Every structure is written in structure tokens, then in C-alpha cells.
Amino acid sequence: MSTMPGFSPKSLHFLTYNVNGLNTPERRKRLFRELRALRSSVAFLQETHFKTGASPILRDPAFPVGHFSDPYQNKSRGVAILFAKDIPVTVDAVLPDKEGRFLFVKCTIVDVVYTFASIYLPNTNQHRCLASILRRLDSFKSGTLVVAGDFNAPLDPRTDTSAGRSSIPHNVLRHMRRSLDSLQLVDVWRAFHAGERDYTFFSPVHSSYSRLDYVFVQQGMLLNVMDSAIQAQSWSDHCPLLITFSSPLSRPSERQWRLNLTLLQNPAICQDVATCLRNYFSDNERAEVPFPTTWEAHKAVLRGLLISKATALKKESSGKLRELFKEIRDLELLHHSSALPSDYALLASKRRVLNDLLDANIRFAAQRTKCYFALKENKPGRYLAHMLRKRREANYIARIKTSTGTLTSRPDQILEEFRSFYEKLYHMDDGSDRVPSTTEIDAYLTGKLNHNLTPTAMETLDAPIPVEEIKRVITALKTGKCPGPDGLPAEYYKAFPDELLPHLTSLFSRLRDGEQFHPHTLSATISVIGKPGKDVSDVRNYRPISLLNTDLKILSKILADRLAPLLPALIHSDQVGFIPGREARDATTRVLGAIGLARASSTGLLLLSTDAEKAFDRVRWSFMFSVLQRTGVGDSFLHWTKALYNNPTARVRANGALSHDLDIRNGTRQGCP
């Protein structure tokens, strides 16, 4: 399979987990944290304890696609299958069980057909239930078959239990193995660990271990399995079982750095950053280097410092977690053989320490995502759940229609379709037979602009930008917004005003004199969001949001604030959008007045409503600058505005992947004055 640059091969990670109930937000947070930590691609869950029609939403930005099988009568069972967001899955068919014992999902991942089955067997008559489930699975399956779940029985008590025996009758286990053999299903973990003794469940009542959780693949697919491992038990009473499966899947190998805002809450780190900024500008502000280049380079120096600080903190935190997981796993293996109460007591204490640490991480995650009340309520409100679900669905693109009319789920092809579409959109004059010249534009505008700026207004627009004006704009910037490609959000500029404001003032002064931004400053990330009610397989039905660097937005906001008070005198009263003091209802009132006048005077009336497709994206810059000049805008304001449009570039982001750079040659961006 050919892949785009920036993509690399990836394996699929199948994880099966008896979660012992997910009816509280804390347990759901722990589950998703563990799924992310183990890099799970497909998660097979058992004992979700959801009831049909009364289950909470079990989705996460990292796992936007999930299918469920919940019982009707009670919450005693329930199974689910979740897919990670970087898995381009196309679901073809789903077969749930009204009793919540099994769930089958038939899907396609990068042109390979899979059938996934999550199974939770009862603790009696397991052989009959399994035989019935596998018969239905046999008629449902196609492609590569993966069966996982809690079978509530050790298939070989001699090696799958610490006691070497089981209370389950031998004929039950024999029938279970025979049913599995009928579909040529192989116990993956045992195939990799022949003769070893390891377990996934401990019964305190019987003081014994057993291996109850399994992943099976058909014998012909066993060569695709790369590894199989039982993970440490943490918050559930079962250990998760992880299987690594080779796949022609692609994933983006490049990620955009983004400032971890928690670093700004660390006084020692803030002090180091402030010192670094002072030293950098003191050492590098030289006349022979253009200051816009010096300004942009400071971001790279700062990123290096912050990455090193974040890495050290993460290494310390991850080290504690790894050490705890290792201690817990070692104690589990020790207790397998010793069965001493003292060993189990020590194991329980280590698990409590781990859960306390995980609880702290969950509280931090809730604060970071502003979901505080999700921890305060067992069932968050329907409205919140609806909003979050819509947001996750808007950010996930399952498939896209190619230029040939076929549907693709491959991430590289999805990204290429978006890049190609926006390249054509932002190169509207390429291949055009008729591109108007500046002379033709000026001739067209003659007599059409009836309002001009006064000399006083022009001086206001052209005045140098003082520190106080920059500070006022930075203070008004909203926090919690996605940063541009440099990864530095508004919080960064708010945290270090003394170190940054003088140099921002110097930067804007150089631009006023005709210098240009560094090309990296003008780069952007185009994030695509599907339009509600539209066909989301069509790239035209996505709204492009340009994520700009914050320093660019600061200048744009300053220019927009200066221009806003002058707009009502420049723009006709019929134009009500984007003008201070005017609202959309003004146009509605005018239409109603026209209708009333037409009826009273028996005069014919025509109302015409039009919508220009991609109107802002098709603005021709030569026309825009001609309008500004003829309106009377001075040279300084024009220099600042043109600096925003001096060969900008962008990269499209879809499902977390980034495209190649594309040049922007027309259109305006969000926040442009």
C-alpha cells in the first residue's frame, strides 16, 4: 500500500477487559485513560452494566465510535466494542444481543474486512451459551475473525488456575473447546505462552487465581499476531489482556506541539521561562537580522525549554505509575504461588495507592476539559451528553468521497482529498482565462465608493501601536482556544507580559515600516468541521476553521478595533452584518416594511435571497487592497494589513493527521479586519 509522506505503518492493538460496571463517571474516566495508555485500537468490553434505554454515553474524543449490547431487564451484563479515533473504520453490520451476552461488529479497516465479537458468558452452562453464540457468529462473520471476552471458565484448569483444578465439570470445558475448534479459533495468549501460568482474575472468597479472559483468532490469522500480554490489574477486578495484530494501517507520524497550560501554574517553570525570554532577546536582538525572524525564532527556543520541562515532569509522573504497575504485577505473580494473606494485603495497599494517583489524574482531566459537574453527577444531563456527542461526531471523519466518486476510509486518501479541495479553493485564479488587472479593478470601482475616511480617521488608523493598546487586546483575548501551528495560546502572552510586550511593540513597528512577518508566523492549520444536516462524505460540506498563531491574531484584533468605529460611516446602511450597532433583525424589519408598503400601494414586489458559496474564501486580495486605498486608508494601515497576506500557508488537519503545506492566494481568515 502506498502512503503519503508523514505516514508510517501501525499495528492494531486488541484489548479485552471485564470492566465490572461503568455507571459512574470516575470508572469511565479510568477506562479511557487505560485504553489510551495501552494504545488500544479496538476495545472489547464486558460487564458494562448498562441497561437498554438508560445507559450513559460511553465515548471519548480518543474513542468516538462505539457499539453496545445492553440487556433489557437489568444492568447485570452488557458488552461493547469501541474503536480508536485513528482507526479508519467503516462499519457494515452490527448484531447485538437483547440479553447483553454478545455483540458482533462487521467492519472494514483499510480495505481489510474484520468481524469482531465481544462475549460475556454466564457462570453456569457456559458451553450451551457459547455454542449458541458461535452458531450465530458463523452465519454472520466474514473476513478476519477476532473473538474476545470473559468466558467465566478456565479452558484448561491444569494451567489456567493456581489450584490446578476447577469446579466446572470437565464435560462443560470439553464442549467449550470443541465449539471453539469448530470455527478454528486459537487461544492467542496460550499460543504465545505455552506452558506458562498466568491469570486474569483473583477470587478472594476461594483465594485462587484463574484465567477467564481470552482473545481468539482463526488459525490462519495467527501469523498476524505479533504479541500477547496480560496487563496489571488496577481498578477492575479483572486484568486487561492486550493483543498486538499486524495491519496495513497508516497513522500520522507528525503531531503539532501545543503548550501544556499546567506548566504555567508551576512558579519555578514560569521563572525559568521569563529568564530564558530576557536572555534570548538580550543576546539576539541585532540589526543585521530582521526582527520578525528574531521574534519567530524565540518560539523555537521557548518550545525546546518547555518540552524539556514537560518531559521531566511527565517522566517523573510516568515513572511513579510504571513502578506501581510493576510492583502490583510482581505482587500478583508472587501471590499466584504463595497465596499468603500478607502478600494479598500488600497487593491491595499498592492498588489503593495506584487508584489514589489515578483519581488525582481524573480530577485534573475534568478541570482541564471543564467538565467539573460530570464528576458531581452519576448521570450528566441529556443536553450536555447531546452536545458532547455532536462535538465528537463533528471532529471524526469516517469516510470521504474521492474525486472519482468512490468512498475511502484510508487516512492518507482522506487527507489528500481535503488538501486538493482547499488548494483549488485558495488558488481560484489558477487556469482562469480572465484575471482582472489592477487597472480594470480601479476602473470598476470608480464612482462606486461614495464614502471616504477623514484625515483625522486616517491618522487614527495609521498611528503607531503603543504597548498599552497591545496589552488591552491581550487582556481581552479569550482563553481555552486552540492555538495556531506555533502551539502558543493566549495564556502564554497573558503569563509573560513584561517579557513579551516590548518586543511585540517592536515587531509591529517594523511591519508598519514595510517589513514582513516570517513565513512561519503566517502559517495556519485548517481544522475541518462538518456542517449539520449535510453529507459528511463530501469535502465541500465541511467548514474550514483557520487556526492562526496568536501574535497574528493580536495584530488583526488591533486593526479590527481601530477600524470598527469607522465602519458605520463607510458602509451603506443596507449592509447590517459585521457592523457595530447593526443587527440582522434590522434587515428583517426593512423587509417587513417593504412588504407592508407594497400591499398598501398595490405595488408588485420581488424578494430575492442568495447565498454565495465560500464567499469569504473567494475574496481576491488585489480587489480588497484597491478598495482600502480608494477609501482613504493610509500607508501604515495598508502595510499592516498586507503583512497579514504576504504569502501565507496552511496545512489541513483531519482526524489528527496533517497534510502537506498549501499556499493561500485568496480569501480572508477568521478575525481579519
Residue pairs with C-beta under 8 A, 6 or more apart in sequence:
1 110
1 248
1 250
3 9
3 250
3 412
4 412
4 415
4 416
4 660
5 660
6 252
6 253
6 254
6 657
6 658
6 660
7 250
7 251
7 252
7 253
7 411
7 412
7 657
8 250
8 251
8 253
9 248
9 249
9 250
10 86
10 247
10 249
10 250
10 251
11 41
11 226
11 244
11 245
11 246
11 247
11 249
12 41
12 42
12 87
12 109
12 244
12 245
12 246
12 247
12 249
13 38
13 39
13 40
13 41
13 42
13 242
13 243
13 244
13 245
14 40
14 41
14 42
14 44
14 146
14 148
14 215
14 242
14 243
14 245
15 35
15 38
15 40
15 42
15 43
15 44
15 240
15 241
15 242
15 243
16 43
16 44
16 45
16 46
16 118
16 148
16 149
16 150
16 213
16 214
16 215
16 240
16 241
17 31
17 34
17 43
17 44
17 45
17 46
17 213
17 236
17 238
17 240
17 241
18 45
18 46
18 47
18 120
18 150
18 201
18 212
18 213
18 236
18 237
18 238
19 27
19 31
19 45
19 46
19 47
19 48
19 236
19 238
20 47
20 49
20 236
20 237
20 238
21 27
21 47
21 48
21 49
21 75
22 28
22 31
22 45
22 48
22 49
22 50
22 56
22 58
23 49
23 50
23 56
23 75
23 378
24 378
25 56
25 374
25 375
25 377
25 378
25 380
26 359
26 362
26 375
27 235
28 56
28 58
29 362
29 365
29 366
30 234
30 235
30 358
30 362
31 45
32 60
32 62
32 63
33 358
33 361
33 362
33 365
34 234
34 235
34 240
35 43
35 60
35 62
35 63
35 82
35 84
36 62
38 231
38 240
38 242
40 82
40 84
40 242
41 83
41 84
41 86
41 87
41 249
42 81
42 82
42 83
42 84
42 87
42 116
42 146
43 63
43 80
43 81
43 82
44 79
44 80
44 81
44 116
44 118
44 148
44 149
44 215
45 79
45 80
45 81
45 82
45 118
46 78
46 79
46 118
46 119
46 120
46 149
46 150
47 77
47 78
47 79
47 120
47 150
48 55
48 58
48 68
48 70
48 78
48 79
48 80
49 75
49 76
49 77
49 78
50 56
50 58
50 68
50 70
50 75
50 78
50 80
50 100
51 70
51 71
51 72
51 73
51 74
51 75
51 78
52 70
52 71
52 72
52 98
55 68
55 70
55 78
56 379
56 380
56 385
57 380
57 385
57 388
57 389
58 66
58 68
58 80
58 82
59 65
59 66
59 82
59 388
59 389
59 392
60 392
61 85
61 392
61 395
62 84
62 85
63 82
63 83
63 84
63 85
64 83
64 85
64 392
64 393
64 395
64 396
65 82
65 83
65 85
65 87
65 89
65 91
65 396
65 398
66 80
66 81
66 82
66 83
67 80
67 81
67 91
67 94
67 96
67 103
67 105
68 78
68 79
68 80
68 96
68 103
69 78
69 79
69 80
69 96
69 97
69 100
69 101
69 102
69 103
69 118
70 78
70 96
70 100
71 77
71 78
71 98
71 99
71 100
72 98
72 99
76 100
77 99
77 100
77 101
77 120
78 100
78 120
79 97
79 100
79 101
79 102
79 103
79 118
79 119
79 120
79 149
80 103
80 118
81 103
81 105
81 116
81 118
83 89
85 396
85 655
85 656
86 251
86 252
86 411
86 655
86 656
87 109
87 249
88 109
88 110
88 249
88 398
88 399
88 409
88 410
88 411
88 414
88 655
89 107
89 108
89 109
89 398
89 409
90 107
90 108
90 109
90 398
90 399
90 407
90 409
91 105
91 106
91 107
92 106
92 107
92 108
92 113
93 104
93 105
93 106
93 140
94 103
94 104
94 105
94 106
95 103
95 104
95 105
95 136
95 140
96 102
96 103
96 104
97 103
97 133
100 120
101 119
101 120
101 121
101 122
101 129
101 133
102 117
102 118
102 119
102 120
102 133
102 136
102 137
102 149
103 117
103 118
104 115
104 116
104 117
104 136
104 137
104 140
104 141
105 115
105 116
105 117
106 113
106 114
106 115
106 116
106 140
106 141
106 142
106 143
107 113
107 114
107 115
107 116
108 114
108 143
108 409
109 247
109 249
109 409
110 247
110 248
110 249
110 250
110 409
110 410
111 248
111 410
112 143
112 144
112 247
112 248
113 142
113 143
113 144
114 143
114 144
114 145
114 146
115 137
115 140
115 141
115 142
115 143
115 144
115 145
115 146
116 146
116 148
117 133
117 137
117 141
117 145
117 146
117 147
117 148
117 149
118 148
118 149
119 130
119 133
119 147
119 148
119 149
119 150
119 151
120 149
120 150
120 152
121 129
121 130
121 149
121 150
121 151
121 152
121 153
122 129
122 152
123 152
125 172
126 151
126 152
126 153
126 168
126 172
126 176
127 171
127 172
127 173
127 175
127 176
127 179
130 151
130 176
130 179
130 180
131 175
131 179
134 179
134 180
134 182
134 183
137 145
137 147
137 183
138 182
138 183
144 217
144 218
144 221
144 224
145 183
145 185
145 217
145 218
145 221
146 215
146 216
146 217
146 245
147 185
147 214
147 215
147 216
147 217
148 213
148 214
148 215
148 216
148 241
148 243
149 213
149 214
150 212
150 213
150 238
151 176
151 212
151 213
151 214
152 212
153 166
153 168
153 172
153 173
153 176
153 212
154 160
154 161
154 166
154 168
154 173
154 210
154 211
154 212
155 173
155 176
155 177
155 187
155 214
156 173
156 190
157 163
157 164
157 165
157 166
157 168
157 173
157 210
158 164
158 165
159 195
159 196
159 197
160 199
160 210
160 211
161 199
161 208
161 209
161 210
161 211
162 197
162 199
162 208
162 209
162 210
162 336
162 337
162 339
163 208
166 173
166 210
180 187
180 216
183 218
184 218
184 219
184 220
185 216
185 217
185 218
185 219
186 216
186 217
186 218
186 219
186 222
187 214
187 215
187 216
188 214
188 215
188 216
188 217
188 222
188 225
188 228
188 243
189 211
189 214
189 215
189 228
189 229
189 230
189 241
189 243
191 222
191 225
191 228
192 225
192 227
192 228
193 228
197 336
198 211
198 230
198 333
198 336
199 209
199 210
199 211
199 230
199 239
199 332
199 336
200 210
200 211
200 212
200 213
200 230
200 233
200 238
200 239
200 241
201 209
201 210
201 211
201 212
201 213
201 237
201 238
201 239
202 208
202 209
202 233
202 237
202 332
202 335
203 209
203 210
204 344
207 339
207 344
208 339
209 335
209 336
211 230
212 238
213 238
213 239
213 240
213 241
214 241
215 228
215 241
215 243
217 224
217 225
217 245
224 245
224 246
224 247
225 243
225 244
225 245
225 246
226 244
226 245
226 246
227 243
227 244
228 241
228 242
228 243
228 244
229 241
229 242
230 239
230 240
230 241
230 242
231 239
231 240
231 241
231 242
232 239
232 325
232 326
232 328
232 329
232 332
233 239
233 328
233 332
233 351
234 325
234 328
234 351
234 354
234 355
234 358
235 355
235 358
239 332
250 410
250 411
250 412
251 411
251 657
252 411
252 656
252 657
252 658
254 658
255 656
256 485
256 487
256 525
256 653
256 658
257 303
257 307
257 487
258 483
258 487
258 489
259 306
259 483
259 487
259 488
259 489
259 491
259 492
260 306
260 310
261 368
261 489
261 491
262 364
262 368
263 269
263 270
263 306
263 309
263 310
263 313
264 270
264 491
264 492
264 495
266 309
269 306
269 309
270 495
270 496
272 305
272 309
273 302
273 305
273 306
273 495
273 496
274 496
274 498
274 499
276 301
276 302
276 305
277 298
277 302
277 496
277 499
277 500
278 499
280 298
280 301
280 302
281 294
281 298
281 499
281 503
284 294
284 297
284 298
285 291
285 294
285 503
286 294
290 510
290 515
290 518
291 506
291 507
291 510
291 515
292 507
292 510
292 511
292 515
292 516
292 517
292 518
292 521
293 518
295 503
295 507
295 518
295 521
295 551
296 517
296 518
296 520
296 521
298 503
299 486
299 488
302 488
303 486
303 487
320 357
321 354
321 357
324 350
324 353
324 354
324 357
325 354
327 350
328 347
328 350
328 351
328 354
331 343
331 346
331 347
331 350
332 347
334 343
335 343
335 344
335 347
362 375
363 375
366 372
366 374
366 375
370 480
373 380
374 380
374 384
393 530
394 529
394 530
395 529
396 655
397 414
397 528
397 530
397 536
397 654
397 655
398 409
398 536
399 407
399 408
399 409
399 414
399 537
400 407
400 408
400 413
400 414
400 417
400 418
400 537
400 538
400 539
401 407
401 408
401 417
401 537
401 538
401 539
402 408
402 413
402 417
403 417
403 420
407 537
408 414
408 417
411 654
411 655
411 657
412 657
414 654
414 655
414 657
415 652
415 654
415 657
415 658
415 659
416 659
417 539
418 528
418 539
418 542
418 652
418 654
418 659
419 652
419 659
419 660
419 662
421 539
421 540
422 526
422 544
422 650
422 652
422 662
423 662
424 430
425 614
425 617
425 618
425 667
426 617
426 650
426 662
426 663
426 664
426 665
426 666
426 667
427 663
427 665
427 666
428 618
428 620
428 665
428 666
429 435
429 620
429 665
429 666
436 444
436 620
436 622
436 623
438 622
438 626
441 622
441 623
441 626
442 626
442 630
445 626
445 627
445 630
449 627
449 630
449 631
451 569
451 570
451 571
451 631
452 630
452 631
452 632
453 461
453 566
453 570
453 631
453 632
453 633
454 632
457 566
457 632
458 632
458 633
458 634
459 634
460 562
461 562
461 563
461 566
461 633
461 634
461 636
461 637
462 634
462 635
462 636
462 637
463 636
464 509
464 512
464 636
465 505
465 508
465 509
465 512
465 558
466 505
467 501
467 502
467 505
469 558
470 501
470 504
470 505
470 508
470 554
470 558
471 497
471 501
473 554
473 557
473 558
473 561
474 490
474 493
474 494
474 497
474 501
474 554
475 494
476 557
477 490
477 493
477 494
477 550
477 553
477 554
477 557
478 490
479 489
479 490
479 491
479 494
481 489
481 490
482 489
482 527
482 547
483 489
483 547
483 549
483 550
484 523
484 524
484 525
484 547
484 548
484 549
484 550
484 552
484 553
485 520
485 523
485 524
485 525
485 547
485 549
485 651
486 520
486 521
486 549
486 550
488 549
488 550
489 550
490 550
492 550
493 500
493 550
493 551
493 554
504 551
504 554
507 551
508 555
508 558
508 640
511 517
511 555
511 639
511 640
511 643
512 636
512 639
512 640
513 639
514 639
515 643
516 643
516 646
517 552
517 643
517 644
517 646
519 647
519 649
521 549
521 551
521 552
522 552
522 644
522 646
522 647
522 648
522 649
523 549
523 648
523 649
523 650
523 651
523 661
524 546
524 547
524 548
524 549
524 648
524 649
524 650
524 651
524 664
524 669
525 546
525 547
525 650
525 651
525 652
525 653
525 658
526 544
526 545
526 546
526 547
526 650
526 651
526 652
526 653
527 544
527 545
527 547
527 653
528 539
528 542
528 543
528 544
528 545
528 652
528 653
528 654
529 542
529 543
529 545
530 536
530 541
530 542
530 543
531 541
531 542
531 543
534 541
535 541
536 542
544 617
544 652
545 670
546 650
546 669
546 670
548 556
548 669
548 670
548 671
552 644
553 671
555 640
555 643
555 644
556 644
556 671
556 672
556 673
557 671
559 637
559 640
559 641
559 673
560 671
560 672
560 673
562 637
562 673
563 673
564 580
565 580
567 578
567 579
567 580
568 579
568 580
568 581
568 582
570 631
571 579
573 582
574 587
574 590
575 582
576 582
576 583
576 584
576 586
576 587
577 584
591 607
594 605
594 607
595 605
595 607
597 603
598 604
598 605
612 618
614 667
616 667
616 668
617 666
617 667
617 668
618 666
618 667
619 666
619 667
619 668
620 666
621 645
621 665
621 666
624 668
625 638
625 641
625 642
628 637
628 638
628 641
629 638
633 641
641 673
644 669
644 672
647 663
648 663
648 664
648 669
649 661
649 662
649 663
649 664
650 661
650 662
650 664
651 658
651 659
651 660
651 661
651 662
652 658
652 659
652 662
653 659
